[in-house]
Amino acid sequence: MKDLDTMTVSKVGQSTLPKWWRDASGLAQGGLVEVRPVRDGTHSIILTPRPSKRQGAVGLLRQFACCPKPFLPPNRHQLPFK
């Protein structure tokens, strides 16, 4: 096994993880879990929920805020009507 692997937890609970753990870790609607081996001789693993990435307009605005120069609005032009 690698040092770090990932596993997908489905939102309908088809995984073998207990429901109380999925609810407590924020994976009730599904998500990714990082899997790490412990190497203690009993093949134990540590499961850590992976934080969800911001997507959509919030993530885009955060990327624009990191830019060194401001974005200028584009020049608009009139579209012809039918």
Secondary structure, 3 states (H helix, E strand, C coil): CCCCEEEEECCCCCCCCCHHHHHHCCCCCCEEEEEEECCCCCCCEEEEECCCCCCCHHHHHHHHHCCCCCCCCCCCCCCCCC
